[in-house]
Amino acid sequence: MKIGFIGLGIMGKPMAKNLLKAGNDVVAFDIIKENVDYIVAEGAKSASSAKAVAEECPVVITMLPNSPHVKSVVMGQNGVLDGASEGMILVDMSSIAPLASQEIGRACEAKGVKMLDAPVSGGEPKAIDGTLSIMVGGDKEVFNEMKPVLEIMGTSVVLCGALGAGNTTKLANQIIVAGNIAVLAEAMTLAKKAGVDPETVFQAIKGGLAGSTVMNAKAPMMIESNFNPGFKIDLHIKDLNNAIETAHGVGSPVPMTVQVQEMFENLHFDGKGQHDHSGLAEYYAKISGTKIGD
């Protein structure tokens, strides 16, 4: 299959690479030339614009930072819809606001383009392994058509409801992940201040009820003081902003989410927005005077 891929960042590059490995022809575009050069070296073809990608491909995948970027790439000048033919399928795998997905979907429908919103969870390691969790919103028939493609990039591919439901599910995921990382940092800081080795605590509790995928991924990073990004704090701030806005819109209280967002914002203004979200440990180090790692 010929697949267009727009957005070759930390997540997009390995996702596009996995599509190539599976034997697909990939036509790629990104505003950063080095990202395009990387995927071209892996066997992809480059395009000069989002419009040019759509002109060549019956399926276009977008993997972009936030709602305004997706709107611009899809609906803007030289965007996907400028080059799309009737019947093309757009799969937006970005994590954006559900209402933005629905707005983009209406623009697609007016051009005869089918759309799915399909945000992912798992970070860079699972993008590389092709083991992402993919949460999809849209028409069931279109989902069934695209599911084999999505299964190249993820091991869990679930239709969550109508268009926008994928991003609503992703917001719920991001709330849970953020809360888990925050409480993990809090607990490991307590252990260190109390004179117990955080690595020992991790090994002792990871097989019990407190154990989680988040703990397995993030505790070692905190213990090693390794905050190289798999998922950046600034991106999690974006997701929680979308979660809080959506929650306010439907009248759902999110006080814990707001508190964790304040922690992330504090780190951002300390110049750590490009650190991994496990960097919440740095927030606790700041307020406690104790680092989890050496």
N, C-alpha and C positions, 0 to 999 in steps of 0.2 A: 504494500500500500504506500502511496505517496502522502506524506504527512508534513504539514507546515508546523514549525515550532518557533514561537516568538517569545523571547525572554530567556536568556542563557546565563542566569546568575548561579548562585551556590546550588540551588535545587534544579534549575532548568538544564544545566549542562549534563549532569549524570542521567537525568530523565530522557533527554534527547539521545544520549549515547546508548541507553538501553533499547530505545526504539531502533537504532541502527543495528545493534547486535542481533536483534530479532529479525533482521532482513528487510526492514522498511526503508524506503527512500525518504530522506528528511531534507526539507528545504528550510533553512534557518535564517532568522533575522534577530539582531540585537543592536542597540545603539552603541554598545562598546565593541570596538573592532576586535580586540583580543579574544573576547568570548566567542565571536563568530569564527575567528581563525582556529580556535581550539576545536570546535565541533566539525569544521571543514576538514581538519587534519584527521578526524576520526571517520570521515567518509561522507559527511553531509555536503549539500550544495548551499551556497549562500544566495540571499536575495537582497535587493537594494532597499526594500521597504516592506511594511506590513501588507500594503496593497499588492505588491509583487508576489508575496508568499501566497495570498489568497487566489491570485490569478492562476497559479500553478497547481494548487492542491485542493482536493475535495474535502479534506479534513484539516482544520487548523487548530492547534493547541496554543493557548497563551499561558504564560507563567510569569506574572508581573507583580510588583510590590503592593499596589493598593488600588482602590476603586478608580481614582482619577487616571492612573496609568492605563488601566484596562479600557476605560471609556475613550481615552485619546487614541489608543492603538486600534480599537475596533470601530469607533464611530467618527473619529477625527479625519482630517485631510490626509490622503494617502494611507488611510486605515484599511482594516480588513474588509469592511463592507463596501469600500470603493472598488475592491478587486474581486468581490465574491460573486459566484454564480448561484442561481437558484438551486436549492438542494444541498449546498455546502453545509457541513457540520462544524460548528465552533465549540470547542471544549475549553472553557476557561478554568484552569487549574490553580489560578491565583486565589489567595484568601482575601476576600473583599466583603463589603457590606451586602447582606441579602437583598436590600432594596435596590442597590446598584446592579446586582445581577439581573433583577427583574426588569430594570430600565433598559439595560443592554439587550436583554432578551426580546423586548418589544421592538427595538430598532432592528434586530436580526429578523424577526418575524415579518416586518414590513418589507424586507428585501428577499424573503423566501429562504432565509438561512435558519437552520435548526441549531439550537444551543443547549448545552449542558453546563451547569456549574459543578465543578469537581475538585474542590480543594483537597489538600493532602495533609497527612500528619506522619511524622517519623524523622524529620530532619535530614541533613545531608547523608548520614550513614545509611539510612534506609532508601534514600534516593539512589545512592550508588549501588546498593544490593538489589534494587528493584522490589523492595518489600514494604513499600508505603501502604498506609491506610488511606483509601480514597472514598470520600463522601460525596455522593452525586445527587444533584437535583435536576429534574427535567422529565421529558416524555419517556415512558417506559420503552416504547419501540426504538427510540433513538439510543437510549441507554443500552438496550440489548445489542444493537448494532455496534456500539463503541466498546462494549465490555471487554472483548478480546484484546483491544489495543490498550485499554487501561490496565488489564491484568499483566501486561509486559512491565509496567512500572510499579504495580502494587500487588500485594497478596490478599488484601481485603478491599473489595470493591462493592459498595453497598448503595443501592438506590434509596434515598431518604425521603423522597417526596417530589413535589413540583419544583419548578425552577426557583432557586433561592434556598431550598431546603438543605442543599449541600453546604452552603456557607453558614446557615444557622447551626447545623451540626458541628461545623468546624469551630464556630465561636464557643459552643459548649465544650468542645475538646480543649480549646486554648485556655478557658477558664480553669478547667481541671488541671491541666499541665502547670499553669502558673501557680496555682495554689499548692500543688505537690512540691514544686521546686522551692517555694518560699518556706514551707514547713520543714522540708528536708534541711535547708540551710539553717533554720532556727534550731532544729534538733541537734545537728552536727556541731553547731557553735556551742550549745549547752554542754555537749559531751567534752569538747576541747577545754572549755573553761573549768569544767569539773575534774579535769585531769585524766580523762579516759580517751584512749586513742580512737579518733574517728574511723579509721580503717577497721579496727576491731569491732566497733559498733555496727558498721556497715555489714561486715561478714556475719555478725551474730543475728541481725534482724532481717536480712534481705530475703530469707526463706520463709518468714512468718507473715502475719497479716499486714504488717507495715510495708512489706516488699512490693515493688512495682517496677514497671518498665522505666518510669521516670527515675526512680532511685538507682536502678542498675546503670542507666546512662549518665546520670548527673553526679552521683556521689563520688565516683572516681575522679571526675573533673574538679570537683571542689577540693578533694583531698590532695590532688596534685597542683592546685592553683592554676589549672589549665583552662583559660576562658577563651581560647580560640573558637570562633563561632562555627557551630553547626546550625544554630538558629539565633539570630542577633536580638539583643534586647530591644533595639529600635523597632524591629519587626513585631515583637511581641507587644510592644506599646501600641502599635497600629492595630493589631488584632483585638486587644482589650478595649481600645477606644471604640472600635466597631461593636464589640460585645456590649459595652455600657450604653452606647447610643441605641442599639437595638432593644436592649432591656428596658430602657426608659420609654421607648416607643410602644412597648406592649405591656408596660406596667409590672415588670418582673424585678424584684429587689436583688441587687448584686453588691451588698456591702463588702464582702470579702474580696471580690474582684477589684473594687475601687481601692481597697487598702494595698493590695499587691501592685496595682497600677502606680500608686504613689511611690512605692519602693523602686519600681522600674524608672519612673520619672526622675527620682533622685540620682540614680546611677547615670541616667542620660546627661543630666546637668553637671555631673562629675567627669564627663568626657568618656564614659564607658558604654555608650550606646551601641558600639560595634562589637562589644564582647558577647559571648554566648550567654543565653538567659540563665545558665547555671551561675552566672556572675551575681545573682542575688546573694550568694555567699559574701560578696564584697560589701554589700549593704550591711549585712550583719557584722562583718569585721569592722566597719566604720562605726557602728553605734555601740558595739560591745568592746572594741579594742582588742579583739582576739581573732586571728585567722584560723580557719579550719585546716588549711594546708600550711606547710612550712615555708 
